[in-house]
Amino acid sequence: MNSILLIGDIVGYGNLGMSVMLPILSHMKYEIYRLPSSLVSNNFGYGKFAVLDTTDYMRQCIDVWEEQGFTVDAVCTGFLVSKEQAQLVTDYCRRLKARGTRIFVDPIMADDGELYNGLTQQTVEYMREICKVADVIVPNVTEAQFLTGLFLGKESLTTSEAETLIASLHELTGNSVVVSSMILEGQTCTMLYDNFTGRTKVLPYQQLKSQFSGTGDVFSSITFGRYIQGYDLETSVQNAMDYVSKVIRENVSYGRPDNGIPIELHLSEL
């Protein structure tokens, strides 16, 4: 059984962050370990929220784990709350990678052309640093724009612009890149660069009217989970896209989209 360490926020009210990734990856038969970067009361979209920064706890945890010689097959990182915390996680991931652990980064910080409530340019800078350690990164298009400084605020990209964006992200990481929620020549799609094949691929999809918080976490967890199982990157991403589309369609009447998908009802469909 492969083991995965999840590093990210735990949300109290709603299926977001680690709260949605854990059941998905557990159902995929991974042994899951957890290192919470913060405890968050609810989705930032509500405008008012409480956040407990767990950096001191993380540092103590990592020290104990290193002393005990604990190892994992893969690490998946998500929301990080500060430069200090990001540096801690980056250094830890760098050490683990040197021992053969694969690193997957979802640089959670922005969507719909803007940084999330309370985040700043400093967030962008420390997310760039952790992306440099990753084997695969999965920003949405807004995050990709902030990471590269290219086409900021532009909703629809030309083919040339999208290829430039992907190439810049690959240059940043030296590895594989997946950019979700892109509008390319008017068509919604996910675009990826597979470092193993050296190929760029565009995977179009139909934009659905319903929007749920946390679908990015669902997408990244399935992408990473399938990839670690041995599927190629394109197949892993397509599987994640198909699943997200399916569960959104099945929950169009769900009354609290800001709280995410009730994912526990759909695990058997993975």
C-alpha positions as CSV (number, residue, x, y, z in Angstrom):
1,M,0.0,0.0,0.0
2,N,1.4,3.4,-1.0
3,S,1.5,6.1,1.6
4,I,0.6,9.8,1.0
5,L,1.3,12.7,3.4
6,L,-1.3,15.5,3.0
7,I,-0.2,19.0,4.0
8,G,-2.9,21.6,3.9
9,D,-5.8,23.2,5.7
10,I,-8.5,21.4,7.6
11,V,-11.9,23.2,7.2
12,G,-14.4,22.8,10.0
13,Y,-17.6,23.7,8.1
14,G,-17.6,22.3,4.6
15,N,-16.0,19.7,2.4
16,L,-12.8,21.6,1.3
17,G,-9.1,21.1,1.5
18,M,-7.8,18.0,3.4
19,S,-11.4,17.2,4.5
20,V,-12.3,16.3,0.9
21,M,-8.9,14.8,-0.2
22,L,-8.7,12.4,2.7
23,P,-11.8,10.3,2.0
24,I,-11.0,10.2,-1.8
25,L,-7.5,9.0,-1.4
26,S,-8.4,6.6,1.4
27,H,-11.0,5.1,-0.9
28,M,-8.3,4.7,-3.5
29,K,-6.6,2.5,-0.9
30,Y,-3.7,4.8,0.1
31,E,-2.3,4.9,3.6
32,I,-2.9,8.6,4.5
33,Y,-0.8,10.8,6.9
34,R,-1.8,14.3,7.8
35,L,0.1,17.5,8.6
36,P,-2.4,20.4,8.9
37,S,-1.1,23.8,7.9
38,S,-4.1,25.5,9.5
39,L,-7.5,25.0,11.0
40,V,-10.0,27.1,9.2
41,S,-13.6,27.7,10.4
42,N,-15.2,27.8,6.9
43,N,-14.7,28.7,3.2
44,F,-13.1,32.1,2.8
45,G,-15.9,33.0,0.4
46,Y,-18.2,33.7,3.4
47,G,-16.1,36.8,4.1
48,K,-15.7,36.1,7.8
49,F,-13.6,33.2,9.0
50,A,-11.3,32.1,11.7
51,V,-7.8,30.6,11.0
52,L,-5.5,28.9,13.4
53,D,-1.9,28.9,12.2
54,T,-0.2,25.6,13.1
55,T,3.3,26.4,12.0
56,D,4.8,25.6,15.5
57,Y,3.1,22.3,15.6
58,M,4.2,21.5,12.1
59,R,7.8,22.2,13.0
60,Q,7.6,19.9,16.1
61,C,5.9,17.2,14.0
62,I,8.5,17.2,11.3
63,D,11.3,17.1,13.9
64,V,9.8,14.1,15.6
65,W,9.1,12.3,12.2
66,E,12.7,12.9,11.1
67,E,14.0,11.6,14.4
68,Q,11.8,8.5,14.0
69,G,12.9,8.0,10.4
70,F,9.3,8.1,9.1
71,T,9.0,7.9,5.3
72,V,6.2,8.3,2.8
73,D,5.9,7.5,-0.9
74,A,4.3,10.9,-1.9
75,V,3.5,14.3,-0.5
76,C,0.5,16.4,-1.6
77,T,0.6,20.1,-0.5
78,G,-2.2,22.6,-0.6
79,F,-3.0,25.8,1.3
80,L,-0.2,27.3,3.3
81,V,-0.6,30.3,5.5
82,S,2.7,32.1,5.7
83,K,6.2,32.5,4.2
84,E,7.7,30.9,7.3
85,Q,5.4,27.9,7.0
86,A,6.0,27.6,3.3
87,Q,9.7,27.6,3.8
88,L,9.4,24.8,6.4
89,V,7.3,22.7,4.1
90,T,9.6,23.4,1.1
91,D,12.7,22.3,3.0
92,Y,10.9,19.2,4.3
93,C,9.7,18.3,0.8
94,R,13.2,18.8,-0.6
95,R,14.7,16.4,1.9
96,L,11.9,13.8,1.3
97,K,12.4,14.1,-2.5
98,A,16.1,13.4,-2.1
99,R,15.0,10.1,-0.5
100,G,12.7,9.2,-3.4
101,T,9.4,10.7,-2.3
102,R,7.3,12.2,-5.1
103,I,6.1,15.8,-4.5
104,F,2.7,17.1,-5.8
105,V,1.8,20.7,-5.3
106,D,-1.6,22.4,-5.6
107,P,-0.7,26.1,-5.1
108,I,-4.0,27.2,-3.6
109,M,-4.2,30.9,-3.5
110,A,-6.5,32.4,-6.2
111,D,-9.4,31.9,-8.6
112,D,-11.6,34.0,-11.0
113,G,-8.7,36.4,-11.6
114,E,-8.1,37.3,-8.0
115,L,-6.1,36.2,-4.9
116,Y,-8.3,34.7,-2.2
117,N,-9.5,36.9,0.6
118,G,-6.6,37.9,2.9
119,L,-3.8,36.7,0.6
120,T,-1.0,38.9,-0.8
121,Q,1.8,39.0,-3.3
122,Q,4.0,37.4,-0.7
123,T,1.7,34.3,-1.0
124,V,2.6,34.2,-4.7
125,E,6.3,34.4,-3.9
126,Y,6.3,31.5,-1.4
127,M,4.1,29.4,-3.6
128,R,6.6,29.8,-6.4
129,E,9.3,28.4,-4.1
130,I,7.4,25.2,-3.2
131,C,6.5,24.7,-6.9
132,K,10.2,24.4,-7.7
133,V,10.4,21.2,-5.6
134,A,7.4,19.5,-7.2
135,D,7.2,16.6,-9.6
136,V,3.7,17.9,-10.7
137,I,1.9,21.1,-10.0
138,V,-1.8,21.7,-10.6
139,P,-2.7,25.4,-10.5
140,N,-5.9,26.8,-11.9
141,V,-5.4,29.3,-14.6
142,T,-5.6,32.3,-12.2
143,E,-2.9,30.7,-10.0
144,A,-0.8,30.0,-13.1
145,Q,-1.0,33.6,-14.1
146,F,0.1,34.8,-10.7
147,L,2.9,32.3,-10.5
148,T,4.3,33.4,-13.9
149,G,3.2,37.1,-13.8
150,L,1.8,36.5,-17.3
151,F,-1.6,37.5,-18.7
152,L,-2.9,38.6,-15.3
153,G,-6.6,39.1,-15.3
154,K,-7.1,37.9,-18.9
155,E,-10.0,35.5,-19.0
156,S,-9.5,33.9,-22.4
157,L,-6.1,33.0,-23.8
158,T,-4.9,32.4,-27.3
159,T,-3.1,29.2,-28.2
160,S,0.2,31.1,-28.3
161,E,-0.4,32.7,-24.8
162,A,-1.5,29.3,-23.3
163,E,1.6,27.6,-24.6
164,T,3.8,30.5,-23.2
165,L,2.1,30.1,-19.8
166,I,2.7,26.4,-19.7
167,A,6.3,26.8,-20.9
168,S,6.9,29.4,-18.2
169,L,5.5,27.1,-15.5
170,H,7.6,24.2,-16.7
171,E,10.7,26.4,-16.6
172,L,9.8,27.3,-13.0
173,T,9.4,23.7,-11.9
174,G,11.5,21.7,-14.4
175,N,8.7,19.1,-14.2
176,S,5.1,18.4,-15.2
177,V,2.4,21.0,-15.1
178,V,-1.4,20.8,-15.2
179,V,-3.5,24.0,-15.5
180,S,-7.2,23.7,-14.9
181,S,-10.1,26.1,-15.6
182,M,-8.5,27.6,-18.6
183,I,-10.4,29.3,-21.4
184,L,-8.5,28.7,-24.6
185,E,-9.7,30.4,-27.8
186,G,-13.2,30.5,-26.1
187,Q,-13.2,26.8,-25.1
188,T,-12.9,25.7,-21.5
189,C,-10.2,23.2,-21.0
190,T,-7.4,21.7,-18.9
191,M,-4.0,22.1,-20.4
192,L,-1.0,20.0,-19.3
193,Y,2.7,19.5,-20.0
194,D,4.0,16.0,-19.4
195,N,7.7,16.1,-18.5
196,F,8.2,12.4,-19.3
197,T,6.8,12.6,-22.9
198,G,7.8,16.3,-23.5
199,R,4.3,16.8,-24.9
200,T,1.6,19.4,-24.3
201,K,-2.0,18.3,-24.3
202,V,-5.3,20.2,-24.3
203,L,-8.3,18.4,-22.7
204,P,-11.5,20.4,-23.4
205,Y,-14.7,20.1,-21.3
206,Q,-18.1,21.7,-21.1
207,Q,-18.4,24.5,-18.5
208,L,-21.3,23.7,-16.1
209,K,-23.4,26.5,-14.6
210,S,-23.2,25.1,-11.1
211,Q,-20.1,26.0,-9.1
212,F,-19.0,24.3,-6.0
213,S,-16.2,25.2,-3.6
214,G,-13.6,22.5,-3.2
215,T,-13.8,21.0,-6.6
216,G,-10.2,21.9,-7.2
217,D,-9.3,19.7,-4.2
218,V,-11.3,16.9,-5.7
219,F,-9.6,17.3,-9.0
220,S,-6.1,17.4,-7.6
221,S,-6.6,14.4,-5.2
222,I,-7.8,12.2,-8.1
223,T,-5.1,13.4,-10.5
224,F,-2.4,12.7,-7.9
225,G,-4.0,9.4,-6.8
226,R,-4.3,8.0,-10.3
227,Y,-0.8,9.2,-11.2
228,I,0.8,7.5,-8.2
229,Q,-1.1,4.3,-9.1
230,G,0.9,4.3,-12.4
231,Y,-1.5,6.0,-14.9
232,D,0.1,8.5,-17.3
233,L,-0.5,12.1,-16.6
234,E,-3.1,12.7,-19.3
235,T,-5.2,9.7,-18.2
236,S,-5.0,10.8,-14.6
237,V,-6.1,14.3,-15.4
238,Q,-8.9,13.1,-17.7
239,N,-10.2,10.7,-15.0
240,A,-10.2,13.6,-12.5
241,M,-12.1,15.9,-14.9
242,D,-14.7,13.3,-15.7
243,Y,-15.3,12.6,-12.0
244,V,-15.6,16.3,-11.1
245,S,-18.1,16.8,-13.9
246,K,-20.1,13.8,-12.9
247,V,-20.4,14.8,-9.2
248,I,-21.3,18.4,-10.1
249,R,-24.1,17.2,-12.4
250,E,-25.4,14.9,-9.6
251,N,-25.5,17.7,-7.1
252,V,-27.1,20.6,-9.0
253,S,-29.9,20.8,-6.5
254,Y,-27.5,20.7,-3.5
255,G,-28.4,23.8,-1.4
256,R,-24.9,24.8,-0.1
257,P,-22.4,24.9,-3.0
258,D,-20.0,27.1,-0.9
259,N,-19.6,24.1,1.4
260,G,-18.4,21.8,-1.4
261,I,-19.5,18.5,-2.8
262,P,-20.9,15.9,-0.3
263,I,-18.1,13.7,-1.5
264,E,-18.8,10.8,0.8
265,L,-22.0,10.0,-1.2
266,H,-19.9,9.5,-4.4
267,L,-16.9,7.5,-3.3
268,S,-18.2,4.3,-4.9
269,E,-18.1,6.1,-8.3
270,L,-14.3,6.5,-8.2
